[in-house]
């Protein structure tokens, strides 16, 4: 039962937002359960502000009552960073009602949107103006731009356009004290002190609540071509990447690698997708080439690249999509790996990055280590090879009780993988964030001076520790 302070807070929140936007009863699983359905929390209330001013008023009320807040976008996170704990004492602040496109400046190539705007809608708003917003990831139909920025999301085109951080020019943020930082400038140069925008991006709602953002746009390319290639090994995939960068330059916008077992799961659970070449080689690569001259020019360069790769033995076979529909199907196969894993059963997910030059050695060493320490383990290795980010996931042995496997082996598997990542100079979180799942092990893999600086920043900006406690920093 809520105490007197909590009841007073609920009254205040209803006065600020209206009864309909302070949810305390009914099925709140859409807000209280994480996307992977591994964690379920309990909120004191789910509040749904419709404006930046309402967000500020909610934060002020919670600060006065000393009640912690958990900001949430589309609830598509993979590290339990936007779910309340089980105490029933935290307020979950959903930004989904704040979904407006505030402005588009075609001459300045910028778009200003509210934090609850779904990523796909941001892409569509840009496309309607004949422009490109290049951030693209599997959850784009439900994730929000505020969540993308809070976790510094990556996706499939980081190789060309960078993470969410590189695409953001300005932010509007509500501080832990309920003040509003107005920073929605579309400037590409502004040297007037500390860049607080970069402090907020990737902070997972622990330093402030992003309510709107000004994002970069780009001209639409004249052509987008997609190819699917079978490669003999990870080392050959890295060699193919080098050739693609040499021959396509900035035109190389996507380079995804997928292991045979990952594709086997897609073929098993989604046979209608017709996965090409997966039985012919241990790995396949999905390449995208964007060209600003003409489709004929793009196709000539693309096919020349593949001819060289075939001659050098980097590629054993390849297909080039002949239509937009075929290209979309190839990308759909890539994006369906995560769904196919879920169909196969609970699994241990990793979002790691290591220098591209050592990825072959990392994969060989870690594959062998896991095979030795966990008999029968199945490795779902895929990801954004072009920027060094692998989703090096671990599926339970076939026929195994997956829940029991996670209970008995998850800690060991994480330790083995993370130690290998550390050995090869990598990071245990490339694009998913830290959330609450990795917060406990972060001190083992983060520079201690950097971690101490992070704690001082947190204490300075959120002295009560009310913004998303237990995330990023324990």
C-alpha positions as CSV (number, residue, x, y, z in Angstrom):
1,X,0.0,0.0,0.0
2,X,1.3,3.5,-0.8
3,X,2.3,5.6,2.2
4,X,0.9,9.0,2.9
5,X,3.7,10.7,1.0
6,X,3.1,8.5,-2.0
7,X,-0.7,9.2,-1.9
8,X,0.0,12.9,-1.8
9,X,2.3,12.6,-4.7
10,X,-0.3,10.7,-6.7
11,X,-2.8,13.5,-6.0
12,X,-0.3,16.1,-7.3
13,X,0.5,14.0,-10.4
14,X,-3.2,13.7,-11.3
15,X,-3.6,17.5,-10.9
16,X,-0.7,18.1,-13.3
17,X,-1.5,15.4,-15.9
18,X,-5.1,14.6,-15.5
19,X,-6.6,11.3,-14.1
20,X,-6.3,9.5,-17.5
21,X,-2.5,9.9,-17.6
22,X,-1.6,8.6,-14.1
23,X,-2.0,4.8,-14.3
24,X,-2.0,2.8,-11.1
25,X,-4.3,-0.1,-11.9
26,X,-5.1,-2.6,-14.6
27,X,-2.6,-4.3,-16.9
28,X,0.6,-2.2,-17.0
29,X,2.8,-5.0,-18.4
30,X,3.5,-2.9,-21.5
31,X,5.4,-0.5,-19.2
32,X,6.5,-2.8,-16.3
33,X,7.9,-5.8,-18.3
34,X,11.0,-5.6,-20.4
35,X,11.0,-6.4,-24.1
36,X,12.8,-9.8,-23.5
37,X,10.2,-10.7,-20.9
38,X,12.9,-11.6,-18.4
39,X,12.1,-8.9,-15.8
40,X,8.8,-7.5,-14.4
41,X,8.8,-4.5,-12.1
42,X,6.0,-2.7,-10.2
43,X,5.6,1.0,-10.5
44,X,3.9,3.3,-7.9
45,X,2.3,4.9,-11.0
46,X,2.9,5.1,-14.8
47,X,2.7,8.8,-15.8
48,X,2.3,10.0,-19.3
49,X,3.1,13.7,-19.7
50,X,2.2,15.4,-23.0
51,X,4.6,18.3,-22.9
52,X,8.0,19.3,-21.7
53,X,6.4,21.5,-19.0
54,X,4.4,18.6,-17.7
55,X,7.6,16.5,-17.5
56,X,9.2,19.3,-15.5
57,X,6.3,19.4,-13.1
58,X,6.4,15.7,-12.6
59,X,10.1,15.8,-11.9
60,X,9.6,18.6,-9.4
61,X,6.8,16.7,-7.6
62,X,8.9,13.5,-7.4
63,X,11.9,15.4,-6.1
64,X,9.9,17.1,-3.4
65,X,8.5,13.7,-2.3
66,X,11.9,12.0,-2.7
67,X,10.5,9.4,-5.1
68,X,12.7,8.1,-7.9
69,X,11.8,8.3,-11.5
70,X,12.4,5.8,-14.3
71,X,12.1,7.4,-17.8
72,X,10.9,5.1,-20.6
73,X,10.6,5.5,-24.4
74,X,9.4,2.6,-26.5
75,X,10.4,0.0,-23.9
76,X,12.5,-1.9,-26.5
77,X,15.8,-1.9,-24.5
78,X,17.8,-5.1,-24.0
79,X,19.6,-4.4,-20.7
80,X,16.6,-3.6,-18.4
81,X,17.3,0.1,-18.3
82,X,13.7,1.5,-18.4
83,X,11.8,-0.9,-16.1
84,X,10.8,0.0,-12.5
85,X,12.1,-2.2,-9.7
86,X,9.8,-4.5,-7.8
87,X,9.2,-2.2,-4.8
88,X,6.2,-0.4,-6.1
89,X,7.8,2.9,-5.0
90,X,9.1,4.3,-8.3
91,X,7.3,6.5,-10.8
92,X,7.6,5.3,-14.4
93,X,7.6,8.3,-16.7
94,X,6.6,7.3,-20.2
95,X,7.4,9.8,-23.0
96,X,5.2,8.1,-25.7
97,X,2.6,10.9,-25.8
98,X,5.4,13.4,-26.6
99,X,5.6,12.3,-30.3
100,X,5.4,15.5,-32.4
101,X,7.6,16.5,-35.2
102,X,8.2,20.1,-34.2
103,X,10.0,21.4,-37.2
104,X,12.0,20.5,-40.3
105,X,14.6,22.8,-41.8
106,X,15.4,21.5,-45.3
107,X,18.1,24.2,-45.9
108,X,19.8,23.5,-42.6
109,X,19.3,19.7,-43.0
110,X,17.8,19.3,-39.6
111,X,14.6,17.9,-38.0
112,X,13.4,18.7,-34.5
113,X,11.3,16.0,-32.9
114,X,9.9,15.2,-29.4
115,X,11.5,12.3,-27.5
116,X,8.5,10.0,-27.8
117,X,8.6,10.1,-31.6
118,X,9.0,6.6,-33.0
119,X,12.1,6.2,-35.0
120,X,10.3,5.0,-38.1
121,X,8.1,8.1,-38.0
122,X,11.3,10.3,-37.9
123,X,12.5,8.4,-41.0
124,X,9.2,9.0,-42.7
125,X,9.1,12.7,-41.9
126,X,12.5,13.1,-43.4
127,X,11.6,11.0,-46.5
128,X,8.4,13.1,-47.1
129,X,10.7,16.1,-47.4
130,X,13.0,14.2,-49.9
131,X,15.7,13.7,-47.2
132,X,17.3,10.9,-45.3
133,X,17.4,10.3,-41.6
134,X,19.9,7.3,-41.5
135,X,19.5,5.8,-38.1
136,X,18.1,2.3,-38.7
137,X,17.7,-0.7,-36.3
138,X,15.5,-3.7,-35.9
139,X,13.1,-2.1,-33.4
140,X,12.6,1.1,-35.4
141,X,8.8,0.5,-35.6
142,X,8.5,0.9,-31.8
143,X,11.7,2.4,-30.3
144,X,11.7,6.2,-29.8
145,X,14.2,8.9,-30.6
146,X,14.6,9.7,-26.9
147,X,15.5,6.2,-26.1
148,X,17.8,6.0,-29.1
149,X,19.7,9.0,-27.7
150,X,19.6,7.9,-24.1
151,X,21.4,4.7,-25.1
152,X,23.4,6.2,-28.0
153,X,21.8,3.6,-30.3
154,X,23.8,2.3,-33.2
155,X,22.1,0.1,-35.8
156,X,23.0,-0.9,-39.3
157,X,24.5,2.3,-40.8
158,X,27.0,3.4,-38.1
159,X,29.8,2.6,-40.6
160,X,28.7,5.6,-42.8
161,X,26.7,8.0,-40.5
162,X,27.8,7.2,-36.9
163,X,25.8,6.4,-33.8
164,X,22.8,8.4,-32.6
165,X,25.3,10.7,-30.9
166,X,26.8,11.7,-34.3
167,X,23.3,12.5,-35.6
168,X,22.3,14.8,-32.9
169,X,22.9,18.6,-33.0
170,X,20.8,19.8,-30.0
171,X,18.7,18.6,-27.0
172,X,16.0,19.8,-24.8
173,X,16.4,18.2,-21.3
174,X,14.6,18.3,-18.0
175,X,17.1,18.2,-15.2
176,X,16.8,16.3,-11.9
177,X,15.5,19.6,-10.3
178,X,12.8,20.0,-12.8
179,X,14.5,22.8,-14.8
180,X,14.5,22.8,-18.6
181,X,17.7,23.0,-20.6
182,X,16.8,24.6,-23.9
183,X,19.4,23.5,-26.4
184,X,17.6,22.7,-29.6
185,X,20.0,24.6,-31.8
186,X,20.7,23.2,-35.2
187,X,24.2,24.6,-35.2
188,X,27.1,22.4,-36.3
189,X,29.6,24.6,-34.6
190,X,29.1,26.0,-31.2
191,X,32.1,26.4,-28.9
192,X,30.5,28.1,-25.9
193,X,31.6,25.8,-23.2
194,X,31.0,22.3,-22.1
195,X,28.9,20.3,-24.6
196,X,26.2,19.1,-22.3
197,X,24.4,17.4,-25.2
198,X,27.1,14.8,-25.3
199,X,26.8,14.3,-21.5
200,X,23.1,13.5,-21.8
201,X,23.4,11.2,-24.8
202,X,24.2,7.7,-23.6
203,X,23.5,8.5,-20.0
204,X,20.3,6.3,-20.0
205,X,18.2,8.8,-18.2
206,X,20.4,9.0,-15.1
207,X,21.5,12.6,-15.6
208,X,18.4,14.2,-17.1
209,X,15.3,13.4,-19.2
210,X,15.5,14.1,-22.9
211,X,12.3,15.6,-24.1
212,X,13.2,16.7,-27.6
213,X,16.1,16.7,-30.1
214,X,17.4,18.3,-33.2
215,X,18.8,15.7,-35.6
216,X,20.9,15.8,-38.7
217,X,19.4,15.0,-42.1
218,X,21.1,14.0,-45.4
219,X,20.2,14.2,-49.1
220,X,18.6,11.0,-50.4
221,X,21.1,8.9,-52.4
222,X,20.3,8.3,-56.0
223,X,20.7,4.5,-55.6
224,X,20.8,1.9,-52.8
225,X,22.2,-1.5,-53.8
226,X,22.3,-4.6,-51.6
227,X,24.4,-7.7,-51.9
228,X,24.5,-11.0,-50.0
229,X,27.9,-12.8,-50.0
230,X,29.0,-16.2,-48.6
231,X,32.5,-16.0,-47.0
232,X,34.8,-18.8,-45.8
233,X,35.7,-17.3,-42.4
234,X,35.5,-14.2,-40.3
235,X,39.0,-13.3,-41.5
236,X,37.7,-13.4,-45.1
237,X,34.8,-11.1,-44.0
238,X,37.2,-8.6,-42.6
239,X,39.2,-8.8,-45.8
240,X,36.0,-8.2,-47.8
241,X,35.3,-5.2,-45.6
242,X,38.7,-3.7,-46.5
243,X,38.1,-4.2,-50.2
244,X,34.6,-2.7,-49.9
245,X,36.0,0.4,-48.2
246,X,38.8,0.7,-50.8
247,X,36.4,0.4,-53.8
248,X,33.2,2.0,-52.5
249,X,34.5,4.6,-50.0
250,X,31.8,6.5,-48.3
251,X,29.3,4.7,-50.5
252,X,29.6,1.7,-48.2
253,X,26.7,2.3,-45.8
254,X,26.1,-1.2,-44.4
255,X,28.3,-4.3,-43.7
256,X,26.6,-7.0,-41.6
257,X,28.1,-10.4,-40.8
258,X,25.9,-13.4,-39.8
259,X,27.1,-16.9,-38.7
260,X,25.7,-20.0,-40.2
261,X,23.8,-21.1,-37.0
262,X,22.2,-17.6,-36.7
263,X,20.9,-18.0,-40.3
264,X,19.9,-21.6,-39.7
265,X,17.6,-20.4,-36.9
266,X,16.0,-17.9,-39.3
267,X,15.6,-20.6,-42.0
268,X,14.0,-22.9,-39.3
269,X,11.5,-20.5,-37.8
270,X,10.9,-18.2,-40.8
271,X,11.2,-20.5,-43.9
272,X,9.2,-18.1,-46.0
273,X,12.1,-15.7,-46.0
274,X,14.2,-18.1,-48.1
275,X,17.7,-17.4,-46.6
276,X,20.3,-17.5,-49.5
277,X,23.6,-19.3,-49.4
278,X,23.5,-20.0,-45.7
279,X,24.4,-23.7,-46.2
280,X,27.4,-22.9,-48.4
281,X,29.7,-21.2,-46.0
282,X,30.2,-20.6,-42.2
283,X,29.4,-16.9,-42.6
284,X,27.4,-14.6,-44.8
285,X,27.8,-10.9,-45.3
286,X,25.2,-8.3,-46.2
287,X,26.6,-5.2,-47.9
288,X,24.8,-2.0,-48.8
289,X,26.1,0.6,-51.3
290,X,24.6,4.0,-51.5
291,X,25.5,6.2,-54.4
292,X,24.8,9.9,-55.1
293,X,25.5,9.7,-58.9
294,X,23.3,7.1,-60.5
295,X,22.1,3.5,-60.1
296,X,24.1,2.4,-63.1
297,X,27.3,3.9,-61.6
298,X,26.6,2.2,-58.2
299,X,25.9,-1.2,-59.8
300,X,29.1,-1.1,-61.9
301,X,31.2,-0.3,-58.8
302,X,29.4,-2.9,-56.7
303,X,29.7,-5.7,-59.2
304,X,33.4,-4.8,-59.8
305,X,34.0,-5.1,-56.0
306,X,32.3,-8.6,-55.9
307,X,34.4,-9.7,-58.9
308,X,37.6,-8.8,-57.1
309,X,36.4,-10.5,-53.9
310,X,35.6,-13.7,-55.8
311,X,39.0,-13.6,-57.5
312,X,40.8,-13.1,-54.2
313,X,38.8,-15.9,-52.5
314,X,37.2,-13.6,-49.9
315,X,33.8,-14.6,-51.3
316,X,32.7,-18.0,-52.4
317,X,29.4,-16.9,-53.9
318,X,27.2,-13.7,-54.0
319,X,23.9,-12.3,-55.1
320,X,22.9,-8.7,-55.8
321,X,19.3,-7.7,-55.1
322,X,17.6,-6.9,-58.4
323,X,14.8,-4.9,-56.9
324,X,13.9,-2.9,-53.8
325,X,11.7,-5.8,-52.7
326,X,14.6,-8.2,-52.9
327,X,16.8,-5.8,-51.0
328,X,14.2,-5.4,-48.2
329,X,13.9,-9.2,-48.0
330,X,17.6,-9.5,-47.4
331,X,17.5,-6.9,-44.7
332,X,14.5,-8.6,-43.2
333,X,16.5,-11.8,-42.9
334,X,19.2,-10.0,-41.0
335,X,16.7,-8.3,-38.7
336,X,14.9,-11.6,-38.0
337,X,17.8,-13.3,-36.3
338,X,16.8,-11.8,-32.9
339,X,13.2,-13.0,-33.4
340,X,14.4,-16.4,-34.5
341,X,16.6,-16.7,-31.3
342,X,13.5,-15.9,-29.2
343,X,11.5,-18.7,-31.0
344,X,14.4,-21.1,-30.3
345,X,14.2,-20.3,-26.5
346,X,15.8,-18.1,-23.9
347,X,19.4,-17.1,-24.7
348,X,22.3,-15.2,-23.3
349,X,22.8,-11.9,-25.2
350,X,26.0,-10.0,-25.7
351,X,26.5,-6.6,-27.3
352,X,30.2,-6.3,-27.6
353,X,32.8,-4.4,-29.6
354,X,36.4,-5.1,-30.4
355,X,38.8,-3.6,-32.9
356,X,37.9,-4.9,-36.4
357,X,41.5,-6.1,-36.9
358,X,41.3,-8.6,-34.1
359,X,37.7,-9.8,-34.6
360,X,38.8,-13.1,-36.3
361,X,41.2,-13.9,-33.4
362,X,38.5,-12.9,-30.8
363,X,35.9,-15.2,-32.4
364,X,38.3,-18.1,-32.8
365,X,39.5,-17.8,-29.2
366,X,36.1,-17.3,-27.6
367,X,34.3,-20.0,-29.7
368,X,36.9,-22.5,-28.5
369,X,36.7,-21.3,-24.9
370,X,32.9,-21.6,-24.7
371,X,33.0,-25.0,-26.4
372,X,35.4,-26.3,-23.8
373,X,33.7,-24.8,-20.8
374,X,30.0,-25.3,-21.7
375,X,29.4,-28.5,-23.6
376,X,27.0,-28.4,-26.5
377,X,26.6,-24.6,-26.4
378,X,25.4,-23.0,-29.7
379,X,26.8,-19.7,-30.8
380,X,24.6,-17.1,-32.5
381,X,27.3,-14.7,-33.8
382,X,26.1,-11.8,-36.0
383,X,26.3,-8.1,-36.1
384,X,27.7,-4.9,-37.4
385,X,31.2,-6.0,-38.5
386,X,31.7,-2.7,-40.3
387,X,32.0,-0.9,-37.0
388,X,33.4,-3.7,-34.8
389,X,30.1,-4.5,-33.0
390,X,29.1,-8.1,-32.6
391,X,26.0,-9.6,-31.0
392,X,27.8,-12.6,-29.8
393,X,24.9,-14.5,-28.3
394,X,24.8,-17.9,-26.7
395,X,22.0,-20.4,-27.2
396,X,21.4,-23.3,-24.9
397,X,22.4,-26.8,-26.1
398,X,19.7,-28.4,-28.3
399,X,16.9,-30.0,-26.2
400,X,18.1,-28.3,-23.0
401,X,15.7,-26.6,-20.6
402,X,16.5,-23.0,-21.5
403,X,15.4,-21.4,-18.2
404,X,17.6,-23.9,-16.3
405,X,20.5,-23.2,-18.7
406,X,20.3,-19.5,-18.0
407,X,20.1,-20.1,-14.3
408,X,23.1,-22.4,-14.2
409,X,25.3,-20.9,-16.9
410,X,24.6,-17.2,-17.6
411,X,27.0,-15.8,-15.0
412,X,29.8,-18.2,-16.2
413,X,29.2,-17.5,-19.9
414,X,29.1,-13.7,-19.3
415,X,32.3,-13.9,-17.4
416,X,34.1,-15.9,-20.1
417,X,32.9,-13.6,-22.9
418,X,33.6,-10.4,-21.1
419,X,37.1,-11.5,-20.1
420,X,37.8,-12.4,-23.7
421,X,36.5,-9.0,-24.8
422,X,38.8,-7.3,-22.2
423,X,41.7,-9.4,-23.4
424,X,41.2,-8.2,-27.0
425,X,40.8,-4.5,-26.0
426,X,37.0,-4.3,-26.5
427,X,33.9,-3.1,-24.7
428,X,31.2,-5.1,-23.0
429,X,28.5,-2.8,-24.3
430,X,28.6,-1.4,-27.9
431,X,25.1,-0.1,-28.5
432,X,22.6,-1.5,-26.0
433,X,23.9,0.4,-22.9
434,X,24.6,-0.7,-19.4
435,X,21.1,-0.6,-17.9
436,X,20.7,-2.7,-14.7
437,X,22.0,-6.0,-16.3
438,X,25.6,-4.9,-16.7
439,X,25.9,-2.4,-13.9
440,X,27.3,-4.9,-11.4
441,X,30.2,-5.9,-13.6
442,X,31.0,-2.5,-15.1
443,X,33.7,-1.8,-12.4
444,X,35.6,-4.9,-13.7
445,X,35.8,-3.5,-17.2
446,X,35.7,0.3,-16.9
447,X,38.8,2.4,-16.1
448,X,38.5,3.2,-12.4
449,X,39.4,6.9,-12.9
450,X,36.7,7.2,-15.6
451,X,34.2,5.5,-13.3
452,X,35.0,7.8,-10.4
453,X,34.5,10.8,-12.7
454,X,31.1,9.4,-13.8
455,X,30.1,9.1,-10.2
456,X,31.0,12.8,-9.5
457,X,29.0,13.9,-12.5
458,X,26.0,11.9,-11.3
459,X,26.3,13.4,-7.8
460,X,26.5,16.9,-9.2
461,X,23.6,16.7,-11.5
462,X,21.3,14.4,-9.5
463,X,22.3,14.8,-5.9
464,X,19.2,12.9,-4.6
465,X,19.9,10.0,-6.9
466,X,16.3,10.0,-8.1
467,X,16.8,9.7,-11.9
468,X,16.8,6.0,-13.0
469,X,18.7,4.7,-9.9
470,X,20.7,1.5,-10.3
471,X,21.4,2.1,-14.0
472,X,24.8,2.7,-15.4
473,X,26.1,3.3,-11.8
474,X,25.3,1.1,-8.9
